[in-house]
Amino acid sequence: MAQRRILSLWFPRLGAERLLRRAAPDHGPFAVVEDRGNAQVLCSLSAEADQAGLREGQPLRDALAMCPDLTTRLRNPQAELDFLRVLRRWAGKFSPWVADQPPASLLVDLTGCAHLFGGEEALLAQAEEDCAAMGLTVHAGIGDSPGAAWALARFAGQPERPGRSGDAIDQEAPATRARAVKRRNWERGGPPPRLAAPGARAARIAAPGQARQALAGLPVAALRLDPEVTASLVRLGLRRIGDLAGMPRAALARRFGAELGLRLDQALGVAPEPISPARAPLHFAVRMSFPDPIGTDADILAGIDRLLARLSERLVAAGRGARRLRLQAYRADQSMQWVEVGLARPSAEADRIRPLLVQKLGDIDPGFGIDCLRIEAHVTEPVKARQHRGHLDAAASATARQGADTALDDLIGKLGARIGLEAILRLHPADSHIPEKAVKVLPAAWSEPATDWPRPPAPRPLVLWRPEPVQAEDRPTLPLTFRWRRRTLRTLRARGPERIAPEWWLDEPDWRSGVRDYWRVTVTGAETGMAGDAAGGETLWLYYAHGAAMSSGWFCQGSFA
C-alpha cells in the first residue's frame, strides 16, 4: 500500500486578494474590514498593507492613522466561502480527494498522484504558478498526515528569529517590562508569521516517514492547539514540537489536557485523521441582471416572480423541494445583501415560496440600486408524489387532507419567517407511563402532526409542575385537611387512587420516593377569607409516595382546569 501523502494549501490573503483580482494594478495598500463588537477591525491585508506595518485584528482607526492612503472594503463571508469552493474545484486537478477548511485552506490527498506532475516539488511549483496567475498568495506543505501538512504550510521555511521569550526580565528594558506579558510573537506561540521566506519550497515537504524530523524545529503553535495552551507551553520553555515529542504523555495530559497528545499524534501520523472530500452540491439557483439599477418593491417583486418560475421548473425536474432559500441582492456599490427563509415542508411551488420572500423585503436596503437578483435553494429534499387510493371518496378525502396540511405548513412557514422555525413547537405522545414524560416537544417544521394520541387511564391535569410538599398526616389515607403553599385546604370531593410505579430501569431523582397513589381532589379554604374560598373549589392533583430511597409523604403535582 502506498504511503499516504497530504497537501495543505493555505491562502493567507484570500479575503483581500479575492477583491483585488478585479482592481487596478496600482491599487496601493488594501484591507478587508469586519465588525467585531462595536469596532471595525482588519481581517485580511494585501501585500502592500502588510509591508506598511498593518496587521490583522488591528482597529480600522489605528490602521488609518498609520497608513492614511489605505483602501478598505467590508468583508463578505459568504462570497469568500464561495470563492474557496471555486478554488476547491481548481485543486481537483491534483487529486479527486479535496476537502475545504474554511475560511482559507484546502486539504488534498495526493496519495498516488504526485508522479503525474513530476514529483511533489514539481507539483508545489505548479500550484504556486497557478495561484500566481490567479493573483493569489499560497503557502503549501506536504506531509504524511493532515496535521503535518497544515504545520508545514504555515510555519516551515520561516526565517529564524532571536531567541527572546519576552518573559526573562534581563532581556527587557525597564520601560518595556510591563508589556512583556502581552507580547505574542512567533516564538511565544502566537499567530503565524506573515509570509514564508522565498525559496523555502523544499523545506515545506516532509519526506515519507520523516514527519518527526521535519516538525521538530517548528513552534508548538503548529500543533493547532488552543492559544492559551500554546502560551502556557512557551512559558515553560517548550517552544518547539521537538521539545514535546520525547516527554512523558501522562504528565502532559495532566497539565494541559488530552488534546495536546492527540494533536501531537495527529501531526506525527500516529493517530488517524481522515479527510472527508466535499460532496458536489446540488445547485438550484437562478439569477437576473438588470440594465439599470432597481430600488422599488414593485420592481424587486417582479424580478422575484420571474426567478421563482424558473427555479420551480428546475426543482420539479430534479424531483426535489426547497427547504431553505436565500434571496441575494447585488447592489451598485459592489456589495451584496441577502435574506433567508425556510419552509415547514419542502416544496417546489412558487406560490408557497413567494409570500415568505415578500415578508423579508423590508430587510433589504437597495442603497444606490440593485444590479442583480439571485435566488438559491441551498437546502433541498426529495419530494415524492402521493399516490391516492382507487376509491373516489378516499381520493377526495386524501386531497382535502393534503390541502389542509399545506395550509398548516404555509402558516408555520410564515410564522417562521418572523420568529424563526426553531421557535414553533408541537407536542407528540411519548412512550412512557410517567405523567411528566407522557409528551415530548418537537419542532413543528421537522415533525409530522400526531395522529393517534393514547388515552390515559385517568384524566390528567391541565398544568403540571414539579412535586411540591403537602403538610398532612403521613399515611396512605387521603387527608380531610392539609396545608399547601401556606394555605389550609379542606377536601370536598376526591377521586382515586391511581397507582403509578416508577420506571425501574432508570434512576430518576424525582421518583426515588417509590410507588405513588394519585388523587384528583377538589378543595376549598378551611378558614373564612382564605384564598381557597375565593377560588370557589380548586381541583388539585395530589399523590402519596410510599417511600423507597426517600421518605414517604404527600405531594401536589398539578392543577385541573
SVG drawing of the C-alpha trace seen along z (x, -y; Angstrom):
<svg xmlns="http://www.w3.org/2000/svg" viewBox="-67 -60 87 62">
<polyline fill="none" stroke="black" stroke-width="0.4" points="0.0,0.0 1.3,-3.4 2.4,-5.9 -0.3,-8.4 0.6,-11.9 -1.4,-15.0 -1.1,-18.5 -2.3,-21.6 -2.9,-24.8 -3.3,-27.9 -4.3,-31.3 -3.3,-33.9 -4.7,-36.8 -7.8,-35.2 -10.3,-37.9 -8.2,-40.8 -6.9,-39.2 -10.3,-38.0 -11.4,-41.6 -8.0,-42.8 -8.3,-40.5 -10.7,-43.0 -8.8,-46.1 -6.2,-48.1 -2.5,-47.0 -1.5,-50.2 -4.2,-49.8 -1.9,-50.7 -2.4,-49.4 -5.7,-47.5 -7.5,-45.7 -10.8,-44.0 -12.6,-45.0 -15.3,-43.4 -17.4,-44.3 -16.2,-42.9 -18.2,-44.1 -18.5,-47.9 -15.5,-48.4 -14.3,-47.7 -11.0,-45.7 -8.8,-44.5 -9.4,-40.9 -7.4,-40.5 -4.5,-42.5 -2.8,-42.9 1.0,-42.6 1.3,-46.4 -0.7,-46.9 1.4,-44.2 4.6,-46.0 3.2,-49.2 3.2,-47.6 -0.5,-46.8 -1.7,-43.6 -4.9,-41.5 -7.1,-42.3 -6.0,-45.9 -8.7,-48.5 -9.5,-50.4 -8.9,-53.8 -5.4,-52.9 -4.7,-51.5 -5.8,-54.7 -3.6,-56.7 -0.6,-54.6 -1.5,-54.4 -3.8,-57.3 -4.0,-56.0 -5.4,-52.7 -8.3,-51.4 -10.9,-49.2 -13.9,-47.1 -16.4,-45.3 -16.0,-41.6 -18.5,-39.3 -18.1,-35.9 -20.4,-34.1 -18.6,-35.3 -15.3,-34.2 -16.7,-30.8 -18.0,-30.6 -14.6,-31.6 -12.9,-28.9 -15.3,-26.4 -14.2,-27.6 -10.5,-27.0 -11.5,-23.5 -12.7,-22.7 -9.3,-24.0 -7.4,-21.8 -9.2,-18.9 -6.6,-18.9 -4.1,-17.5 -6.3,-14.8 -10.0,-14.0 -9.9,-13.8 -10.1,-17.5 -11.7,-19.0 -12.1,-22.6 -11.1,-24.0 -12.8,-27.4 -12.0,-30.2 -8.9,-30.0 -7.4,-26.5 -7.7,-23.3 -6.6,-19.7 -5.7,-17.4 -5.0,-13.7 -2.1,-13.3 -1.6,-9.5 -0.6,-8.1 -1.0,-11.4 2.2,-13.3 4.1,-11.4 1.7,-12.7 3.2,-16.2 6.8,-15.1 7.0,-14.7 5.9,-16.6 8.3,-19.5 7.1,-20.0 3.5,-19.8 4.1,-22.5 5.7,-24.6 2.7,-24.1 0.3,-25.1 2.2,-28.3 2.4,-29.1 -1.4,-28.6 -2.1,-30.8 0.2,-33.5 -1.7,-33.6 -4.9,-34.0 -3.4,-36.7 -3.4,-34.7 -0.8,-34.1 -0.5,-30.5 1.5,-28.6 1.7,-24.8 3.0,-21.9 3.2,-18.1 3.4,-15.5 2.2,-12.1 -0.8,-13.5 -3.2,-16.5 -1.6,-17.8 1.9,-17.7 0.9,-19.3 -1.0,-22.0 2.0,-22.8 4.5,-22.8 2.3,-25.1 2.1,-27.8 5.4,-27.5 8.1,-25.8 10.7,-27.9 10.3,-30.8 13.3,-32.9 14.9,-32.4 14.2,-35.0 16.1,-35.9 15.6,-33.5 13.8,-36.1 10.9,-34.8 9.6,-38.0 9.4,-36.5 13.0,-36.9 13.4,-40.2 17.1,-40.6 16.1,-40.7 13.7,-43.6 14.3,-47.3 12.7,-48.7 10.2,-50.7 9.0,-47.6 8.8,-45.0 5.2,-45.8 4.3,-44.9 6.3,-41.7 3.4,-39.5 1.2,-40.9 3.6,-40.1 2.5,-37.3 5.2,-36.9 6.1,-33.8 8.4,-32.5 5.7,-32.9 3.3,-30.7 1.1,-33.5 -0.4,-34.0 1.7,-32.6 4.2,-34.8 3.0,-36.8 5.0,-35.4 7.2,-32.5 10.7,-33.2 11.2,-32.8 12.8,-29.7 11.6,-27.6 9.7,-25.1 11.8,-22.1 11.5,-22.8 7.7,-22.5 7.9,-18.9 8.4,-16.2 9.8,-13.0 7.7,-9.9 8.2,-8.6 10.2,-11.7 7.4,-13.8 9.1,-13.8 12.3,-15.2 10.5,-17.8 8.3,-19.0 10.8,-19.0 12.0,-22.6 8.6,-24.1 6.9,-26.1 4.2,-24.5 1.6,-26.8 1.9,-24.4 0.0,-21.7 -3.3,-23.6 -3.7,-24.0 -5.7,-26.4 -3.8,-29.8 -3.9,-29.6 -2.3,-26.1 0.3,-27.3 1.2,-30.3 1.5,-28.0 3.9,-25.7 6.1,-28.6 6.2,-30.0 7.6,-26.6 10.3,-26.7 8.6,-24.1 8.7,-26.3 9.2,-23.7 7.5,-20.4 10.7,-18.6 10.7,-19.6 7.3,-17.8 8.0,-14.6 10.1,-13.0 8.2,-14.0 6.0,-11.6 2.4,-11.8 0.9,-11.3 2.5,-14.4 1.5,-16.5 -2.1,-15.2 -2.4,-16.0 -1.1,-19.6 -2.6,-20.5 -5.3,-18.0 -5.7,-15.2 -5.9,-17.5 -2.2,-18.1 -1.3,-14.5 -4.0,-14.0 -2.7,-16.9 0.9,-15.7 -0.1,-12.2 -2.1,-13.5 0.8,-15.6 3.2,-12.7 0.7,-10.4 0.2,-8.1 -3.5,-9.0 -5.8,-8.7 -7.2,-11.9 -9.4,-11.2 -10.1,-13.7 -13.7,-13.9 -13.9,-15.2 -16.6,-17.7 -19.6,-16.3 -20.6,-18.1 -23.6,-20.1 -26.9,-20.2 -27.1,-23.7 -30.6,-25.2 -30.0,-28.8 -31.3,-31.4 -30.3,-35.0 -31.3,-38.1 -29.2,-41.1 -30.8,-44.5 -29.7,-47.0 -30.3,-49.8 -30.3,-49.5 -33.7,-49.0 -34.8,-50.0 -38.6,-49.9 -40.5,-47.0 -42.6,-46.6 -39.5,-46.1 -38.0,-43.6 -41.2,-41.6 -41.5,-41.5 -37.9,-40.1 -38.7,-37.6 -41.8,-36.3 -39.8,-35.6 -37.0,-34.0 -39.3,-31.7 -40.9,-30.4 -37.6,-29.3 -36.5,-27.9 -39.7,-25.9 -39.1,-24.3 -35.6,-23.1 -36.8,-21.7 -39.6,-19.8 -37.4,-18.4 -35.0,-17.1 -37.8,-15.8 -36.8,-18.0 -38.3,-20.6 -36.8,-23.7 -36.4,-23.7 -34.4,-26.9 -33.9,-29.6 -31.7,-32.7 -32.5,-35.8 -29.4,-37.8 -29.4,-41.4 -26.2,-42.6 -26.1,-46.4 -24.4,-49.0 -21.7,-49.7 -20.3,-46.2 -21.8,-44.9 -24.4,-42.2 -27.3,-41.8 -29.2,-38.7 -32.2,-37.3 -33.1,-33.7 -36.4,-32.0 -37.4,-28.4 -40.4,-26.2 -42.0,-23.8 -42.2,-21.2 -40.1,-21.0 -41.9,-22.4 -41.2,-23.5 -44.4,-25.6 -43.7,-29.3 -47.0,-30.3 -45.8,-28.9 -42.4,-30.4 -43.3,-33.9 -45.2,-35.1 -42.2,-34.2 -39.9,-36.3 -42.4,-39.2 -42.2,-39.3 -38.4,-39.7 -38.3,-42.5 -38.2,-45.1 -34.8,-43.8 -33.2,-44.6 -31.8,-48.1 -31.4,-48.9 -28.9,-51.6 -27.9,-53.2 -29.8,-50.5 -29.8,-46.7 -28.0,-45.4 -28.7,-41.7 -31.1,-39.4 -30.3,-35.8 -32.4,-33.1 -30.7,-30.0 -32.4,-26.9 -29.3,-25.9 -31.2,-23.2 -33.4,-20.8 -35.0,-17.5 -36.5,-14.8 -40.3,-15.3 -42.3,-12.1 -45.7,-12.2 -48.5,-10.9 -50.5,-8.0 -54.2,-8.1 -56.4,-5.1 -58.5,-3.9 -61.8,-4.7 -63.2,-8.0 -64.2,-9.1 -60.9,-8.0 -59.1,-10.1 -61.3,-13.1 -60.6,-12.8 -56.9,-12.5 -57.0,-15.6 -58.8,-17.6 -56.4,-16.4 -53.4,-17.2 -54.8,-20.8 -55.3,-21.2 -51.7,-20.0 -50.4,-22.5 -52.3,-25.3 -50.8,-24.4 -47.3,-24.2 -47.7,-27.6 -48.8,-29.1 -45.7,-27.6 -43.5,-28.9 -45.0,-32.5 -44.6,-32.4 -41.1,-31.0 -40.1,-33.9 -40.8,-36.3 -39.7,-34.4 -37.7,-31.5 -38.8,-28.0 -37.0,-26.7 -39.4,-28.7 -42.5,-26.9 -43.1,-23.7 -45.7,-20.9 -46.4,-18.1 -46.1,-14.4 -47.0,-11.4 -44.1,-9.7 -43.7,-6.1 -43.8,-6.4 -46.5,-6.0 -44.9,-8.6 -47.2,-11.7 -44.4,-14.3 -42.9,-12.2 -46.1,-11.4 -45.4,-14.0 -42.3,-15.3 -41.8,-18.7 -40.6,-18.7 -40.0,-21.5 -43.1,-21.8 -41.1,-22.3 -39.3,-19.0 -42.0,-16.7 -45.4,-15.4 -48.6,-16.1 -49.5,-13.3 -52.5,-11.2 -53.0,-8.8 -52.9,-10.0 -53.1,-7.2 -55.9,-7.7 -54.6,-7.9 -56.2,-5.5 -57.4,-8.6 -57.8,-12.3 -54.6,-14.3 -54.3,-17.9 -54.1,-20.9 -50.9,-22.2 -48.1,-20.1 -45.2,-21.3 -42.5,-19.7 -43.9,-17.9 -44.4,-20.3 -44.6,-19.0 -48.0,-18.9 -48.3,-19.1 -50.6,-16.3 -50.6,-13.1 -48.1,-10.6 -50.4,-7.7 -52.0,-6.5 -55.5,-7.6 -56.5,-10.9 -56.4,-13.7 -59.5,-15.8 -57.5,-18.9 -53.9,-19.8 -51.6,-22.7 -50.1,-23.6 -48.5,-26.9 -49.1,-28.4 -52.9,-27.7 -55.0,-25.4 -57.3,-23.5 -60.3,-21.1 -61.2,-18.2 -64.6,-18.5 -64.5,-15.7 -61.9,-13.2 -61.4,-10.5 -58.8,-7.8 -56.4,-6.4 -54.4,-5.7 -51.2,-3.9 -48.2,-4.7 -44.9,-2.9 -41.5,-4.3 -39.5,-3.1 -37.3,-0.6 -34.7,-0.6 -34.0,-4.3 -32.6,-6.1 -34.6,-9.3 -34.2,-11.5 -37.8,-12.7 -39.0,-9.0 -36.8,-7.8 -39.7,-8.1 -41.2,-4.9 -44.7,-4.0 -47.3,-6.8 -51.0,-6.9 -52.6,-9.8 -55.8,-11.5 -58.0,-14.1 -59.0,-16.3 -61.4,-19.3 -60.6,-21.6 -61.7,-24.8 -60.3,-27.1 -60.7,-25.7 -60.9,-29.2 -63.0,-32.2 -61.3,-34.7 -58.6,-32.3 -57.5,-32.1 -59.2,-28.8 -62.7,-30.3 -62.2,-32.9 -61.2,-30.2 -64.5,-28.5 -63.4,-24.9 -59.9,-24.3 -59.1,-20.8 -55.6,-19.6 -53.6,-16.5 -52.2,-15.0 -50.3,-11.8 -48.9,-9.8 -45.4,-8.5 -45.0,-5.2 -41.2,-5.7 -38.2,-3.8 -34.8,-5.5 -36.5,-8.6 -39.1,-9.0 -42.9,-8.8 -45.4,-11.7 -48.0,-13.7 -47.2,-15.9 -49.0,-18.1 -48.0,-18.0 -50.7,-19.6 -54.0,-21.5 -57.0,-20.7 -59.0,-23.4"/>
</svg>
